[in-house]
Amino acid sequence: MAGITEQPNERLKETDPQFAERMLHFADVEVARDPETELEPTTRYLAILATLLGCQGADEFRIQLGRALDAGLTPVQAKEVVHQAVDYLGIGRVRPFLAITNEVLEARGVALPLPDQTTTTMENRLEAGNAKQVELFGEGMDKSYERSKVNYWLADNCFGDYYTRTGLTNLQREMITFCYLAAQGSVEPQLLAHTKANIALGNTADFLRTVVLQNLPYIGYPRTLNALRIVAEADKAKQGAAFNLQALAWGRAVA
């Protein structure tokens, strides 16, 4: 099946050899192997895949998904990155990536569907989602679903349907959410909220800076600099009295 492996890069070396030399060296050597910003493979590829979803880099996603699986990312982890993206990008932007993921997995002999990672039912998803919001963002989020329709959907759908799933840890889910938001841009209130949530959970500001820098080849310098600014703002707030997770997103709804 065309495009399942790294064929696009091989073709690029033929059509744009000088460009390919510099681009691939920067992404795959200079950035990926920098001793000051290096990440272990699973974390790095989770971040890259989430970032490529965020910036709608479908062709590059196909390439990097193959590399991620070769490096040890499990099919379940790969699928969870795609599934959770629906909450932050919408199915209109995620469906093509789901198709790519299924194609790549089936080409590798992975049987679909994968084992179910769901832990909630249609009856308890609201309660479970509310509990997950409180766990991640603090007591101020308790029963936030009573405030508005969007808050209700955030509790039962965003957190009850997705954040309660197995396959990824809380730390991993918050990191990939940070990546979706940083890569798509123009969502600074939500990016700041989730940067603070990451730091509160244990994904330190230094770790998030490393994640941003590892993703620079895929999102470019402007969004990288914006994300680094948000990390610095969240880190500064953590040092003072203003570190309040609940006060940040849409009408006190943290998405």
C-alpha atoms as one frame of an Amber mdcrd trajectory, in Angstrom:
protein
   0.000   0.000   0.000   1.594   3.257  -1.142   2.703   5.659   1.527   2.506
   3.231   4.463   6.243   3.391   5.125   8.717   6.215   4.601   8.350   6.221
   0.809   7.478   9.958   0.734  10.895  10.768   2.183  12.635   8.534  -0.320
  10.789  10.279  -3.127  11.674  13.660  -1.622  15.343  12.747  -1.735  14.960
  12.268  -5.490  12.912  15.365  -6.276  14.342  17.829  -3.714  17.683  16.382
  -2.644  19.234  19.493  -1.083  16.042  20.370   0.776  15.602  16.788   1.965
  19.165  16.640   3.239  18.755  19.710   5.441  15.169  19.058   6.514  15.721
  15.429   7.490  19.006  16.195   9.223  17.351  18.927  11.294  14.289  16.854
  12.295  15.854  13.412  12.678  19.348  14.251  13.910  19.816  17.788  15.189
  16.521  17.990  17.085  15.744  14.337  17.795  19.191  13.546  19.188  20.001
  16.793  20.946  21.257  15.730  24.403  19.580  18.717  26.073  16.117  18.044
  24.630  16.081  14.298  24.008  13.000  12.314  25.058  12.581   8.580  25.454
  10.986   7.118  22.302   7.443   6.416  23.527   7.024   9.913  24.950   8.572
  11.543  21.918   6.354   9.735  19.445   3.186  10.285  21.470   4.001  13.997
  21.389   4.813  14.001  17.669   1.656  12.130  16.677  -0.520  14.433  18.792
   1.235  17.457  17.317   0.695  16.255  13.755  -2.989  15.763  14.510  -3.099
  19.288  15.903  -1.491  20.866  12.842  -3.285  18.523  10.398  -0.057  17.027
   9.070  -1.621  13.863   7.635   1.195  12.836   5.289   3.827  13.309   7.977
   1.575  11.520  10.478   1.644   8.415   8.291   5.445   8.475   8.211   5.851
   9.097  11.926   3.253   6.503  12.910   5.321   3.822  11.215   8.407   5.018
  13.029   6.531   5.173  16.324   5.359   1.567  16.042   8.881   0.475  15.103
  10.178   2.267  18.210   7.797   0.421  20.536   4.615   2.499  20.656   1.752
   0.039  20.959  -1.236   0.001  18.598  -3.465   0.822  21.579  -1.389   3.882
  22.452  -1.447   5.044  18.842  -5.228   4.655  18.617  -5.785   6.456  21.925
  -3.887   9.502  20.639  -6.215   9.624  17.639  -9.412   8.970  19.592  -8.745
  11.630  22.229  -7.988  14.199  19.536 -11.688  14.309  18.633 -12.368  16.353
  21.772  -9.840  19.011  20.818  -9.979  19.011  17.022 -13.410  17.614  16.177
 -14.231  14.530  14.134 -14.148  16.626  10.952 -10.397  17.005  11.324  -9.635
  13.660  12.976 -11.430  11.163  10.723  -8.670  11.169   8.052  -6.090  10.330
  10.727  -8.221   7.481  12.016  -8.317   6.056   8.494  -4.533   6.405   8.177
  -3.998   4.688  11.520  -6.244   1.792  10.578  -4.477   1.393   7.224  -1.031
   1.371   8.827  -2.039  -1.095  11.549  -3.777  -3.481   9.163  -0.794  -3.359
   6.785   1.307  -4.547   9.728  -1.034  -7.419  10.446  -2.713  -5.877  13.499
  -6.257  -7.202  13.924  -8.958  -4.571  14.327 -10.802  -3.633  16.409  -8.237
  -3.436  19.179  -9.114  -4.471  22.749 -11.682  -2.099  24.238 -10.199   0.531
  26.575 -13.572   1.852  27.778 -14.110   1.942  31.559 -17.454   3.772  31.713
 -21.016   3.004  30.690 -23.580   5.294  29.117 -25.198   5.454  32.562 -22.148
   6.439  34.647 -20.031   8.473  32.203 -21.186  11.822  33.608 -20.304  10.863
  37.167 -16.982   9.359  36.093 -16.147  12.361  33.946 -16.896  14.734  36.785
 -14.599  12.707  39.049 -11.829  12.841  36.441 -12.176  16.631  36.105 -11.831
  16.990  39.858  -8.833  14.650  39.854  -7.046  16.640  37.166  -8.158  20.215
  37.845  -9.164  20.338  41.505 -12.289  20.557  43.647 -13.408  23.737  41.915
 -14.486  21.583  38.972 -16.900  19.452  41.017 -20.330  19.468  39.365 -19.198
  22.046  36.826 -21.594  20.266  34.461 -24.421  22.148  36.175 -23.170  25.500
  34.837 -23.999  25.170  31.158 -24.647  22.762  28.310 -21.013  22.853  27.152
 -19.854  22.119  30.708 -22.206  19.145  30.780 -20.764  17.781  27.548 -17.234
  18.387  28.786 -17.969  16.206  31.812 -19.804  13.322  30.158 -18.117  13.320
  26.744 -14.624  14.841  26.944 -13.721  13.458  30.349 -16.281  10.675  30.824
 -15.821   9.111  27.396 -12.104   9.700  26.774 -10.046  10.630  29.825 -11.406
   7.638  31.722 -10.103   5.169  29.134  -7.152   2.889  29.729  -4.244   2.686
  27.297  -2.618   5.962  28.352  -1.875   7.423  31.788  -3.178  10.757  33.067
   0.265  12.243  32.468   0.332  10.997  28.897  -3.196  12.223  28.191  -2.447
  15.690  29.494   0.780  15.831  27.504  -0.914  14.914  24.220  -3.678  17.429
  24.935  -0.992  20.078  25.403   0.412  19.034  22.013  -2.942  19.177  20.202
  -3.497  22.698  21.491   0.022  24.004  20.928   0.021  22.703  17.355  -3.343
  24.075  16.257  -2.766  27.574  17.640  -5.261  30.337  18.533  -6.450  28.489
  21.653  -4.207  30.175  24.211  -6.688  30.124  27.135  -7.102  26.358  26.832
  -3.378  25.844  26.219  -2.566  27.786  29.377  -5.116  25.785  31.386  -3.688
  22.482  30.221  -0.116  23.654  30.673  -0.960  24.347  34.302  -2.717  20.984
  34.582   0.357  19.242  33.186   2.623  20.958  35.687   0.268  20.198  38.577
   0.217  16.506  37.626   3.996  16.235  37.352   4.822  17.070  33.731   7.216
  19.841  34.705   7.729  23.075  32.826  11.172  21.871  31.744   9.610  18.671
  30.392   6.986  20.638  28.453   9.678  22.890  26.988  11.460  19.788  25.773
   8.250  18.471  24.236   7.729  21.762  22.405  11.288  21.822  21.097  11.086
  18.219  19.883   8.007  19.218  17.893   9.511  22.324  16.331  10.206  20.636
  12.954   6.510  19.767  12.642   4.878  23.060  13.648   7.510  25.682  12.793
   8.961  28.535  14.804   5.936  30.827  15.421   3.815  28.191  17.175   6.880
  26.858  18.968   7.645  30.309  20.369   3.997  30.828  21.347   3.930  27.496
  23.190   7.187  28.268  24.996   5.731  31.612  26.089   2.666  29.862  27.531
   4.860  27.355  29.382   6.869  30.223  30.850   3.661  31.980  31.923   2.311
  28.835  33.593   5.631  28.166  35.302   5.767  31.714  36.627   2.198  31.442
  37.922   3.056  28.219  39.716   5.755  30.019  41.654   3.272  32.615  42.899
  -0.220  32.743  44.297  -1.966  32.876  40.928  -1.753  29.191  40.089  -5.473
  28.533  39.706  -6.506  25.828  37.265 -10.207  26.495  37.391 -10.226  30.157
  36.409  -8.913  29.773  32.917 -10.948  28.271  30.149 -14.283  28.937  28.550
 -16.673  30.217  31.208 -14.871  28.137  33.864 -15.088  25.063  31.680 -11.717
  23.395  31.283 -11.585  21.445  28.004
